[in-house]
């Protein structure tokens, strides 16, 4: 599953390809690959996640569950952003 925020217009097909390639192969120990901005902040809305890992992480009743809580138990590989691809348009 690839998740992309609508306020990150500099994310390209190449960005998505790098995230997907980071998870390529069945032997990867990671549950997902997440873009990391120049400040070291993970961008969970610009990531590729293994579907099974997301299903396993979700409680029976996910109502009110934050994305941060949903992802907290997942092993995520950090993929450094290139240039300003992690910039979002609602940041001044």
Secondary structure, DSSP 4 states (H G I P E B T S, - for coil): -EEE-TT-TT--HHHHHHHHHHT-STT---SEEEEE-TTS-EEEEEEEE-HHHHHHHS-S--TT--HHHHHTTS-EEEEE--TTTT--TT--
